[in-house]
Structures are given as structure tokens and as C-alpha cells.
């Protein structure tokens, strides 16, 4: 029995050695390398070059491909591709590809910082991806899904990352959807990938947001982040980002709505902390090009419709300024303490880092304003002009001079300008314009009284 066991062991070793030699000759041959180049080129629609091929028997019959490149010029570089096959590949003239593992894949051109590893099973033109890990300089994405067509690069994936950098995400999406034209005479690729992405942390430059969820729709030269939701500055955003990835930096178009953002936290990012408080809601429709928040804001163009509710202008005391501009009232002048408001709203055009609006409106218990103005986002510099309208209660309490100069329909209305910055504003009351308006009001009042008197006399005389 002992001799039989020894003999069986020797036979197994000889068989294994023979199988290894056959595998090395069959799977490591230059003929098989060329066959694989042809098969991959046909499936991808791009020229594939393989530097070398070596055979493996464990953990399964496979061939290791080294230094694989795709495209001309090269759009993809793969350090090692392990192709798992069956026993027939040792004796047949073609290789049946069952599974593919990729280590240290790297897109070419400007996407070279991105690498990926892949484990997938191949059935005809279908690739079932069990595991895909894509790595950028700071972002790692784990995904799984299916390429329903390898030759057309069409499929759907689910992806998740512990932390995601938006700029890197666009680079990664651009890496798998190259925009380089195909050689003359070849059909253009209908490449189309849909990737559902979720992450608890999203970074854009030095800004960090929370709980991103979106569906990335990627085609050559264009990436769309649809059904986008995320939390930022204590509130939330819902919308869509369209990105043109053909340039050195992506061109973005952002549309959507924001709700309940903390204005104080938002202004901290612009260097104007403390200038305004409240909760911001509204809509955005902006276009910009850049790779970080600061460059995107500086280069953004578009419109913003915004309403801030239940806030304050801590450094801007409109009522006190109006009252003191016309002399001390009958009672004590209101003490300075800023201006509280129910709403501060407007439709703003953004260009060159400056917001402009022709319909700025403030509504509060003591004062209303309507006017126009500009706000420089980086510096907080403000320039505005409009009418300041005191409430009926405050108008009734105003001094005689103020009521005589500027009262209209029971409320004091005076023109004012605002300058300086949000955290150090200055208010100027245009007394001359107020006097001119008061004169016009007085003329109208006397004309009305005169006409009214004539009608009374006519009625009495009749």
C-alpha cells in the first residue's frame, strides 16, 4: 500500500509537471498572445497590445497578460490582466475567456492619476463585475454592476465611497468616457454608463458637504449628475450638474433648489461672516469652469433667486439712521441694534464674482425697503439704493420734520443708499430727494384739497 501511495504521488507530480509544461507552452505562446490581442480588439473596438503572456495553473487555469495598452493613442494602460479560461484552452486554437482580473489599471492622458482594480466574469459580450475599485489621489470608490455590452461599453453600476472629491469624480467619469475621436472608418462608440453613487462625505476644494446621492450618467465628453441631493450649510440642495469633460478642467452647469441654508455659515466661506443671519432658500441656474469652490464662484455666470427668512442685519440700523437724519424726534431716538427682518429677497444675476439685482426687497416689523444693488462675493462689498418705508406705527411716532418731509399714504418713505461691506456697512439718507418728494406730495395734497373745495362750493351753491 505504501508503494502504491508513493507511486500515485509520483504520477500526480509528473502529471502536474506535464500539465504545467503544456500550459506554459500553450498559454504562454506568442500565438496565444496575438489571439488575445485580436479578441480584445474586436470586443473593445480599439487596438489592444499585449507585451507578454505567462501561464498559471493555480488557483485556476489562467494566463497573465503584462503591460496591456488599449487605443491608439493609448487611452488605457493595464499593468496586469489575469484571464481565467478552461482546460480546452491548453489544446485548442482559441481561448475561452471566463473571468478577468485587472490590477493597477490606469487611463492614459490627463487621467493618469486614476487607477483601478477589477474582478469580472465574461459571457459573450456581457461582463458581470463582482468588484471594481477605482482610486484617485484622495478618493476610493467601490462598485459592482454589469456591462450589458463590452464592445459598446454600456451598463449600470452601484458605487459607494467613504469620502468623495467632486473634482476627482468628474475626472474618473471622464476617464471611462474618453472623448478622443476614433480612427477614420470606424463606428463611433455608443458608450453609455449609468452609475448610482452615494457617499456620506463630499469635498469640493476646501468645502465639505454631507450625504450625497446621485445618478451619474456618462457618455463620451459629458457627465451628468442627476437626481442630486446633498446637505450643506445646515440645509439641503436638490438638482442636477451637467459637466463637459472635454477640456483640461470641466465646464459645469448647475440647476436646482436650495432650502434652509444657514446664511451665517455660508458667508463664513466668503470672508463676510456676521454680515447677515437667517435661513436661505431659493433656486440656482449657474454655469462655471473650475476644479474647486473658489474658482467656480469667481468664474460663475447665471441667476440666483433667493429668500432669507427670519434673519438680521446686525451692523445695519436703518430706522435709527432715518430718524436721526431728519433731526431728533419728539422722543428718544431708537438705540442701535441692527435690523431684524422677516424676509430679504431678490433675483440676482451672478457674473465676475458679483451679484446684481434690480428687485431687492426687505420686509420687517418696523421697516420695508425696495431697491437695487450689488454684492461682491469675495469681499462682501455692497452698493445698494432704494426706498426705506417706515411702518405706520413708527411713522406716527416720527418727529414733525420727518413726517412733513417724507410722509406718504400714512408711512414715512425716504430714499437711501448703502455702501461699505456687509460686516461694516454705511447708510446715507438722501434728504434732498426726500424734500423734493415732500414738496411734490404737498403740491398734490393742496391740489386735491383745492379741487375738493370747488366741488363742495358747487354742491352748496346748487
C-alpha positions in Angstrom: 0.0 0.0 0.0 2.8 2.3 0.8 4.4 1.7 -2.6 1.1 2.4 -4.3 0.7 5.7 -2.5 4.2 6.7 -3.4 3.7 5.7 -7.0 0.4 7.6 -7.2 2.1 10.7 -5.7 4.9 10.5 -8.3 2.4 10.1 -11.1 0.5 13.1 -9.8 3.7 15.2 -9.8 4.6 14.0 -13.3 1.1 14.9 -14.5 1.2 18.3 -12.8 4.6 19.0 -14.3 3.4 17.8 -17.7 0.3 20.0 -17.4 2.4 22.9 -16.4 4.7 22.4 -19.4 1.7 22.1 -21.7 0.1 25.2 -20.1 3.3 27.2 -20.3 3.7 26.2 -24.0 0.1 26.8 -24.9 -0.9 29.7 -22.7 2.4 31.5 -22.8 2.9 31.2 -26.5 3.3 34.2 -28.8 0.4 32.8 -30.9 -2.0 32.9 -28.0 -0.8 36.4 -27.1 -1.7 37.5 -30.6 -5.1 35.7 -30.4 -5.9 37.5 -27.3 -5.0 40.8 -28.8 -7.3 40.1 -31.7 -10.2 39.0 -29.4 -9.9 42.0 -27.1 -9.5 44.4 -30.1 -12.7 43.0 -31.7 -14.7 43.3 -28.5 -13.5 46.8 -27.5 -13.4 48.3 -31.0 -9.9 49.7 -30.1 -6.5 48.3 -30.9 -5.1 46.2 -28.0 -1.4 45.5 -27.5 0.0 42.9 -25.0 3.7 43.0 -24.2 3.9 39.5 -22.7 1.9 36.5 -21.6 2.6 33.8 -18.9 0.7 30.7 -17.9 -0.8 29.9 -14.4 -2.5 26.7 -13.1 -3.4 27.9 -9.6 -5.9 28.9 -8.3 -7.3 28.1 -11.8 -6.1 27.8 -15.4 -5.3 31.3 -16.4 -2.9 33.4 -18.4 -1.3 36.6 -17.0 -1.0 39.4 -19.5 1.6 42.1 -18.8 1.7 45.7 -19.9 -1.5 45.8 -21.8 -2.5 49.0 -23.7 -5.8 50.0 -25.4 -6.2 52.6 -28.1 -4.0 54.5 -30.5 -3.1 56.9 -29.0 -3.2 54.9 -25.7 -6.4 55.6 -23.7 -5.9 52.8 -21.2 -2.9 51.1 -19.6 -3.1 47.8 -17.6 -0.1 46.6 -15.6 -1.5 43.1 -15.3 -4.6 41.3 -16.6 -5.3 37.7 -15.5 -7.6 35.9 -17.9 -9.2 32.7 -16.5 -10.0 30.0 -19.0 -10.8 26.3 -19.2 -8.8 23.1 -19.9 -9.7 23.3 -23.6 -7.5 26.4 -23.9 -4.5 24.1 -23.5 -5.2 22.1 -26.6 -7.5 24.4 -28.8 -6.6 27.1 -31.2 -8.7 29.8 -29.4 -9.1 30.8 -25.7 -12.5 30.9 -24.0 -12.4 33.9 -21.7 -14.4 33.1 -18.5 -13.2 35.7 -16.0 -10.9 38.7 -16.0 -9.0 40.3 -13.1 -7.2 43.6 -13.6 -4.6 45.0 -11.3 -3.3 48.6 -11.4 -5.3 49.7 -14.5 -4.6 53.3 -15.4 -6.3 55.6 -18.0 -4.0 57.4 -20.3 -3.6 61.1 -21.0 -4.8 63.6 -18.3 -6.5 60.9 -16.3 -3.2 59.1 -15.3 -3.7 59.8 -11.5 -6.7 57.4 -11.6 -6.0 53.6 -11.1 -8.4 50.7 -10.7 -8.7 47.0 -9.9 -11.3 44.7 -11.4 -12.8 41.3 -10.9 -15.3 40.3 -13.5 -16.9 37.3 -15.3 -17.3 37.4 -19.1 -20.1 35.7 -21.0 -20.1 36.6 -24.7 -20.4 40.4 -24.8 -21.6 40.7 -21.2 -19.3 41.5 -18.3 -20.6 40.9 -14.8 -18.4 42.9 -12.4 -18.2 41.4 -8.9 -15.8 44.1 -7.7 -14.4 47.3 -9.1 -12.2 49.6 -7.1 -11.3 53.0 -8.6 -8.7 55.2 -6.9 -7.9 58.8 -7.3 -5.4 60.9 -5.3 -7.8 61.2 -2.3 -10.9 59.2 -3.4 -11.5 55.5 -3.5 -14.8 54.2 -5.0 -16.0 50.6 -4.7 -18.6 49.5 -7.2 -20.3 46.5 -8.8 -22.6 46.1 -11.7 -22.9 44.9 -15.3 -21.7 45.9 -18.7 -24.5 44.6 -20.8 -22.3 45.2 -23.8 -18.5 45.2 -23.6 -18.0 46.3 -27.2 -20.3 49.3 -26.7 -19.3 50.0 -23.1 -22.9 50.2 -21.9 -24.1 49.2 -18.5 -25.2 50.1 -15.0 -23.3 50.2 -11.6 -23.9 50.9 -7.9 -21.0 52.7 -6.3 -20.1 53.9 -2.8 -17.2 55.8 -1.2 -16.5 56.8 2.4 -15.3 60.2 1.1 -15.7 61.6 -2.4 -14.0 64.5 -4.1 -16.3 66.0 -6.7 -13.4 67.1 -9.0 -11.9 63.6 -8.8 -15.3 62.1 -9.5 -15.6 64.1 -12.7 -12.1 63.0 -13.7 -12.9 59.4 -13.0 -16.1 59.6 -15.1 -14.1 61.3 -17.9 -11.5 58.5 -17.7 -14.1 55.8 -18.6 -15.8 58.0 -21.2 -12.8 59.4 -23.3 -13.7 62.0 -25.9 -10.9 61.3 -28.4 -12.2 60.6 -31.9 -12.0 57.2 -33.3 -9.8 56.4 -36.4 -11.4 57.2 -39.8 -13.6 54.3 -41.0 -14.6 53.0 -37.5 -18.0 53.5 -36.0 -18.3 56.0 -33.2 -18.9 54.4 -29.8 -22.4 54.5 -28.2 -20.7 54.3 -24.8 -23.2 55.0 -22.1 -22.8 54.2 -18.3 -25.3 54.9 -15.5 -23.7 54.8 -12.1 -25.7 55.2 -8.8 -23.3 56.9 -6.4 -23.7 57.5 -2.6 -21.3 58.9 0.0 -21.6 60.4 3.5 -18.9 63.0 2.8 -18.4 65.1 -0.3 -15.5 67.5 -0.8 -15.1 70.4 -3.3 -11.9 72.2 -2.8 -11.7 73.1 0.9 -15.5 72.8 1.3 -17.1 69.6 2.7 -20.8 68.6 2.3 -22.8 65.6 3.6 -24.9 62.7 2.4 -24.5 62.9 -1.4 -26.8 60.7 -3.5 -26.9 61.0 -7.3 -27.1 59.0 -10.5 -24.1 59.7 -12.8 -24.9 59.4 -16.5 -21.7 59.3 -18.5 -21.2 59.4 -22.3 -18.0 60.5 -24.2 -17.1 64.1 -23.3 -20.2 64.6 -21.0 -21.1 63.6 -17.4 -24.5 64.3 -15.8 -25.1 64.1 -12.1 -28.9 63.8 -12.0 -31.3 63.3 -9.0 -28.6 65.0 -7.0 -29.3 65.6 -3.3 -26.8 66.7 -0.6 -26.7 68.5 2.7 -24.7 71.7 3.1 -24.5 74.7 5.5 -27.2 73.2 7.7 -29.7 72.9 4.8 -30.1 70.9 1.6 -29.8 71.0 -2.2 -31.7 69.1 -4.9 -30.8 69.4 -8.5 -28.6 68.4 -11.3 -25.0 69.1 -12.6 -24.1 68.8 -16.3 -20.3 68.6 -16.9 -18.4 69.0 -20.2 -15.3 66.9 -19.5 -13.5 67.6 -22.9 -11.3 70.4 -21.5 -8.5 70.5 -19.1 -11.0 71.5 -16.4 -14.6 70.6 -16.5 -17.3 73.1 -17.5 -20.2 72.8 -15.1 -23.9 73.8 -15.4 -25.7 73.7 -12.0 -29.5 73.8 -11.7 -31.7 73.1 -8.7 -33.2 74.4 -5.5 -31.7 75.1 -2.1 -33.6 75.0 1.2 -33.0 76.3 4.8 -29.2 77.1 4.4 -27.6 78.8 7.3 -26.6 82.2 5.8 -24.0 82.9 8.6 -22.2 79.7 7.8 -22.4 80.3 4.1 -20.9 83.8 4.4 -18.0 82.4 6.5 -16.8 80.8 3.3 -16.7 84.2 1.5 -15.0 86.3 4.2 -18.1 88.2 5.2 -19.0 86.4 8.4 -21.5 88.2 10.6 -23.0 90.4 7.9 -26.3 88.6 7.6 -28.1 85.9 9.5 -31.2 83.8 8.7 -32.1 80.7 6.6 -31.8 80.8 2.9 -34.0 79.1 0.3 -34.2 79.6 -3.5 -33.2 78.4 -6.9 -29.9 78.5 -8.9 -29.1 78.3 -12.6 -25.3 78.7 -12.9 -22.5 77.9 -15.3 -18.8 77.8 -14.4 -15.5 76.2 -15.1 -13.1 75.2 -12.4 -11.9 72.4 -10.1 -12.5 74.0 -6.7 -15.2 76.1 -5.0 -13.3 79.4 -5.1 -12.5 79.2 -8.8 -16.1 78.1 -9.6 -17.6 81.0 -7.7 -15.2 83.6 -9.3 -16.0 82.3 -12.8 -19.7 81.5 -12.4 -22.4 83.2 -14.5 -26.2 82.8 -14.2 -29.1 83.6 -11.9 -29.9 83.0 -8.3 -33.4 83.5 -6.8 -33.0 83.8 -3.1 -35.1 84.5 0.0 -33.7 84.8 3.5 -36.2 84.3 6.3 -36.2 85.3 10.0 -32.8 87.0 9.9 -30.9 90.0 10.9 -28.5 92.7 9.5 -26.6 93.1 12.8 -24.5 96.0 11.6 -27.2 98.0 9.7 -29.6 100.0 11.8 -31.9 101.5 9.2 -34.6 103.0 11.5 -32.2 104.9 13.7 -30.3 106.3 10.7 -33.5 107.6 9.1 -34.8 109.2 12.2 -31.5 110.9 13.1 -31.1 112.2 9.5 -34.1 114.5 10.0 -33.3 115.7 13.4 -34.0 114.3 16.9 -37.6 113.1 17.1 -40.1 114.1 19.8 -39.0 111.1 22.0 -35.6 109.4 22.2 -34.0 108.1 19.0 -34.1 104.3 18.8 -31.0 102.7 20.0 -28.7 101.0 17.5 -29.1 97.2 17.4 -29.2 96.2 13.7 -32.2 95.4 11.7 -34.3 92.3 12.1 -36.4 91.1 9.2 -39.0 88.6 8.2 -37.8 88.3 4.6 -34.9 89.6 2.5 -35.2 88.5 -1.1 -34.4 89.2 -4.7 -33.5 87.8 -8.1 -29.7 88.1 -8.7 -27.6 87.9 -11.8 -24.1 86.5 -11.0 -21.1 87.4 -13.1 -17.4 88.1 -12.3 -17.9 87.2 -8.6 -20.6 89.9 -8.2 -24.3 89.5 -7.5 -26.6 92.2 -9.0 -30.3 92.7 -8.5 -33.0 95.2 -9.5 -35.6 93.9 -7.1 -34.1 93.6 -3.7 -36.9 93.6 -1.1 -36.8 93.6 2.7 -39.9 93.2 4.9 -39.8 93.6 8.7 -42.0 94.8 11.6 -40.5 98.3 11.6 -39.3 99.0 8.1 -39.7 97.8 4.5 -37.3 98.5 1.6 -37.4 98.1 -2.1 -34.4 98.8 -4.4 -31.5 97.6 -6.4 -27.9 96.8 -5.5 -24.7 94.7 -5.9 -22.7 92.4 -3.7 -19.1 91.3 -4.3 -19.0 87.7 -3.0 -15.3 87.6 -2.2 -15.0 90.9 -0.3 -18.6 91.4 0.9 -18.6 94.9 -0.6 -22.2 96.2 -1.0 -23.7 99.0 -3.0 -27.5 99.5 -2.9 -30.1 102.2 -3.4 -33.8 102.1 -2.7 -36.8 103.4 -0.7 -36.9 103.0 3.1 -40.6 102.8 4.2 -41.2 103.0 8.0 -44.2 101.2 9.5 -47.3 103.1 10.3 -46.6 102.9 14.0 -43.1 104.3 13.6 -44.3 106.9 11.1 -46.8 108.1 13.7 -44.1 108.4 16.3 -41.7 110.2 14.0 -40.8 113.9 14.6 -42.7 116.7 12.9 -39.9 117.4 10.4 -39.6 113.8 9.3 -43.4 113.5 8.8 -43.6 116.8 6.9 -40.6 115.9 4.7 -41.3 112.4 3.7 -44.8 111.1 4.7 -46.9 109.4 2.0 -50.0 107.4 2.5 -49.5 107.4 6.2 -46.0 106.0 6.1 -42.6 107.7 6.0 -40.8 107.0 2.8 -37.2 108.2 2.2 -34.6 107.3 -0.4 -31.4 105.8 1.0 -28.1 104.3 -0.2 -26.0 101.6 1.4 -22.2 101.2 0.9 -19.2 99.6 2.6 -19.3 95.9 3.3 -21.8 93.5 4.9 -19.9 93.5 8.2 -19.1 97.3 8.1 -22.0 98.9 6.2 -22.8 102.6 6.0 -26.2 104.2 5.3 -26.8 107.6 3.7 -30.3 109.2 3.7 -30.9 111.4 0.7 -32.6 114.3 2.5 -32.6 116.4 -0.7 -34.5 113.7 -2.6 -36.8 113.3 0.4 -37.5 117.1 0.4 -38.3 117.1 -3.3 -40.7 114.2 -2.8 -42.3 116.0 0.2 -42.7 119.1 -2.0 -44.4 117.0 -4.7 -46.6 115.4 -2.2 -47.6 118.8 -0.7 -48.4 120.1 -4.2 -50.6 117.1 -4.8 -52.3 117.4 -1.4 -53.1 121.1 -2.0 -54.3 120.4 -5.5 -56.6 117.7 -4.1 -57.8 119.9 -1.3 -58.5 122.8 -3.8 -60.4 120.6 -6.2 -62.3 119.1 -3.3 -63.2 122.6 -2.1 -64.5 123.6 -5.5 -66.8 120.6 -5.6 -68.1 121.4 -2.2 -68.9 125.0 -3.2 -70.6 123.9 -6.4 -72.7 121.4 -4.4 -73.6 124.1 -1.8 -74.4 126.6 -4.5 -76.7 124.2 -6.2 
